[in-house]
Amino acid sequence: MAAAAAKTAATRPTAKPQPRAPVMTVPKPAGPAVADTPRESLAEKEGMKRFLDELAAEAKAAPKPSLAQRSLAMARDMSRQQARVDAEGSAMLERRPNTPPPEPFSLDLYLDGLLKRLNRSAAFVRNDPRSTGLRTASVQFRINPDGSLKSFTVRNAGDQQEEIAFIKSVVERAVPFAAFPPDLYQAARSLGVTICIHPGLGGSGGFGFTRTGEGHAC
């Protein structure tokens, strides 16, 4: 009996061990993953704040307009005023094509020097005040870049023939004028200057060439 049981047990198939399902292990992070997002947001905010603070500091440290910059702004205003004077014909540039306009300060200084030379020349030319007419007149002379006289034109004679002859003599004695400064030389082929003859304006202060104020035409 025992032998039969042992035989039966020997004939039973031995149950094979079932393989275990693989287990995948993932190492835990050093800290919770959700903690990275707040740290990055805070860093971005701090970086943006530093950037804005730097911009504000640069704006405060920006230098105020220098004397040259203020002078340039004044020059632009003078340029607009000079354009109105040019439109009236008192100082007319024959411009070279495709060139920048001269500096207003440069033209202003040149005209002042020109008037001083005319007034010095007038001291050596005889003028009889009794021959002064009653009506306004005007003449224009034009100067080449080298300071030589290009033309002398009577724009409106009125009854001022004697005064016109006097002014022409003064201009002819004054030439050559100074050569154009570099920026004026580059910008213009010639410079036309109009002289207005206003009866009765020179009696109190004596004779003298002066520049008319804004809005005064012949």
C-alpha positions as CSV (number, residue, x, y, z in Angstrom):
1,M,0.0,0.0,0.0
2,A,2.7,2.3,0.9
3,A,4.6,1.2,-2.2
4,A,1.6,2.0,-4.4
5,A,1.2,5.5,-2.8
6,A,4.8,6.2,-3.4
7,K,4.5,5.1,-7.0
8,T,1.5,7.3,-7.5
9,A,3.2,10.3,-6.0
10,A,6.2,9.7,-8.3
11,T,4.1,9.6,-11.4
12,R,2.3,13.0,-10.6
13,P,3.8,15.9,-12.5
14,T,5.8,18.3,-10.3
15,A,4.3,21.8,-10.2
16,K,6.8,24.3,-11.8
17,P,7.3,27.5,-9.8
18,Q,5.5,30.5,-11.5
19,P,7.8,33.4,-12.4
20,R,7.2,36.6,-10.5
21,A,6.0,39.7,-12.4
22,P,8.8,42.2,-12.9
23,V,8.7,45.3,-10.6
24,M,9.9,48.5,-12.0
25,T,11.5,50.8,-9.4
26,V,11.9,54.5,-9.9
27,P,14.2,56.5,-7.7
28,K,12.4,59.1,-5.7
29,P,13.3,62.7,-6.4
30,A,15.2,64.7,-3.8
31,G,12.2,66.9,-3.3
32,P,8.6,67.2,-4.5
33,A,8.4,68.0,-8.2
34,V,5.7,70.6,-7.7
35,A,8.2,72.7,-5.7
36,D,10.2,73.7,-8.8
37,T,7.5,75.8,-10.4
38,P,7.2,78.4,-7.5
39,R,11.0,78.7,-7.3
40,E,11.3,79.5,-11.1
41,S,8.4,82.0,-11.0
42,L,10.0,83.8,-8.1
43,A,13.3,83.9,-9.9
44,E,11.7,85.4,-13.0
45,K,9.9,88.0,-10.9
46,E,13.1,89.0,-9.2
47,G,15.0,89.2,-12.6
48,M,12.2,91.4,-14.1
49,K,12.3,93.7,-11.0
50,R,16.1,94.1,-11.3
51,F,15.7,94.9,-15.0
52,L,13.1,97.6,-14.4
53,D,15.2,99.0,-11.5
54,E,18.2,99.2,-13.9
55,L,16.1,101.1,-16.5
56,A,14.9,103.5,-13.9
57,A,18.4,104.1,-12.7
58,E,19.7,104.7,-16.3
59,A,16.8,107.2,-16.9
60,K,17.7,109.1,-13.7
61,A,21.4,109.1,-14.6
62,A,20.8,110.3,-18.2
63,P,22.6,113.7,-18.7
64,K,20.6,116.8,-19.2
65,P,20.8,118.5,-22.6
66,S,24.3,119.9,-23.1
67,L,25.1,123.4,-24.2
68,A,25.7,122.1,-27.7
69,Q,22.3,120.4,-27.8
70,R,20.6,123.6,-26.6
71,S,22.5,125.6,-29.1
72,L,21.4,123.2,-31.9
73,A,17.8,123.7,-30.8
74,M,18.2,127.4,-30.9
75,A,19.9,127.1,-34.3
76,R,16.8,125.3,-35.7
77,D,14.6,128.1,-34.5
78,M,16.9,130.6,-36.1
79,S,16.9,128.6,-39.3
80,R,13.1,128.9,-39.4
81,Q,13.4,132.6,-38.8
82,Q,16.0,132.9,-41.5
83,A,13.8,131.1,-43.9
84,R,11.1,133.8,-43.4
85,V,13.8,136.5,-43.9
86,D,14.9,134.7,-47.1
87,A,11.3,134.6,-48.3
88,E,11.2,138.4,-47.9
89,G,14.4,138.7,-50.0
90,S,16.7,140.3,-47.5
91,A,19.2,137.5,-47.6
92,M,18.7,135.1,-50.5
93,L,21.0,132.1,-51.0
94,E,21.5,130.6,-54.5
95,R,21.7,127.0,-53.3
96,R,23.8,124.3,-54.8
97,P,21.7,121.2,-55.6
98,N,21.6,118.2,-53.2
99,T,23.6,119.9,-50.5
100,P,22.7,120.5,-46.8
101,P,21.7,124.0,-45.7
102,P,24.4,126.1,-44.0
103,E,24.5,126.4,-40.2
104,P,22.2,129.4,-39.2
105,F,24.9,130.7,-36.8
106,S,27.4,130.7,-39.7
107,L,25.2,132.6,-42.0
108,D,24.2,135.0,-39.2
109,L,27.9,135.8,-38.4
110,Y,28.8,136.2,-42.0
111,L,26.0,138.8,-42.5
112,D,27.0,140.7,-39.4
113,G,30.6,140.9,-40.7
114,L,29.3,142.0,-44.1
115,L,27.3,144.8,-42.6
116,K,30.3,146.0,-40.6
117,R,32.4,146.2,-43.7
118,L,29.6,148.1,-45.5
119,N,29.4,150.6,-42.7
120,R,33.2,151.1,-42.7
121,S,33.1,151.6,-46.4
122,A,30.3,154.2,-46.1
123,A,32.5,156.4,-44.0
124,F,34.7,157.0,-47.1
125,V,31.9,157.7,-49.6
126,R,30.3,161.1,-49.7
127,N,26.5,161.3,-49.3
128,D,24.4,164.4,-49.5
129,P,21.4,164.0,-47.1
130,R,19.5,166.8,-48.9
131,S,19.0,164.6,-51.9
132,T,17.0,161.9,-50.0
133,G,13.7,161.1,-51.7
134,L,10.3,160.5,-50.1
135,R,9.5,157.0,-51.3
136,T,10.8,153.6,-50.2
137,A,13.3,151.9,-52.6
138,S,15.4,148.8,-52.6
139,V,18.5,147.3,-54.2
140,Q,20.1,143.9,-54.1
141,F,23.7,142.9,-54.6
142,R,24.9,139.3,-54.9
143,I,28.3,138.0,-53.7
144,N,30.2,135.0,-55.1
145,P,31.7,132.4,-52.7
146,D,35.1,134.1,-52.9
147,G,33.6,137.4,-51.7
148,S,33.7,139.1,-55.1
149,L,30.7,141.1,-56.4
150,K,28.5,139.1,-58.8
151,S,25.8,141.7,-59.5
152,F,24.1,144.8,-58.3
153,T,20.4,145.2,-59.1
154,V,17.9,148.0,-58.5
155,R,14.7,146.3,-57.4
156,N,12.7,149.4,-56.8
157,A,14.1,152.9,-57.6
158,G,11.2,155.0,-56.3
159,D,12.6,158.5,-56.1
160,Q,15.9,157.4,-54.4
161,Q,18.3,157.7,-57.4
162,E,20.9,159.6,-55.4
163,E,20.7,157.2,-52.4
164,I,20.9,154.2,-54.8
165,A,24.1,155.7,-56.4
166,F,25.5,156.2,-52.9
167,I,24.8,152.6,-51.9
168,K,26.3,151.2,-55.1
169,S,29.5,153.2,-54.5
170,V,29.6,151.9,-50.9
171,V,29.2,148.3,-52.1
172,E,31.9,148.6,-54.8
173,R,34.3,150.1,-52.4
174,A,33.6,147.3,-49.8
175,V,34.4,144.4,-52.2
176,P,35.9,141.9,-52.0
177,F,34.0,140.7,-48.9
178,A,35.3,137.8,-46.8
179,A,35.1,134.4,-48.5
180,F,32.2,132.2,-47.5
181,P,32.8,129.9,-44.5
182,P,33.1,126.2,-45.4
183,D,29.4,125.2,-44.7
184,L,28.1,128.3,-46.6
185,Y,30.6,127.7,-49.5
186,Q,29.3,124.1,-49.7
187,A,25.7,125.1,-49.7
188,A,25.5,128.2,-51.9
189,R,26.7,129.4,-55.2
190,S,26.1,133.0,-54.2
191,L,24.5,135.2,-51.5
192,G,22.0,138.0,-52.4
193,V,21.6,140.8,-49.9
194,T,18.8,143.3,-50.2
195,I,19.1,146.8,-48.9
196,C,16.0,148.8,-48.2
197,I,15.9,152.6,-48.4
198,H,13.3,153.9,-45.9
199,P,13.0,157.7,-46.0
200,G,13.0,159.4,-42.6
201,L,14.3,156.4,-40.6
202,G,17.9,157.5,-40.3
203,G,17.5,161.1,-39.3
204,S,17.8,160.5,-35.5
205,G,20.5,158.0,-35.3
206,G,22.6,158.9,-38.4
207,F,23.3,156.7,-41.4
208,G,24.1,153.1,-41.0
209,F,23.4,149.7,-42.6
210,T,21.4,147.5,-40.2
211,R,19.5,144.3,-40.4
212,T,15.7,144.6,-40.4
213,G,13.7,142.8,-37.8
214,E,11.4,139.9,-38.5
215,G,8.4,140.8,-40.6
216,H,9.9,144.0,-42.1
217,A,10.1,144.0,-45.8
218,C,11.0,146.7,-48.3
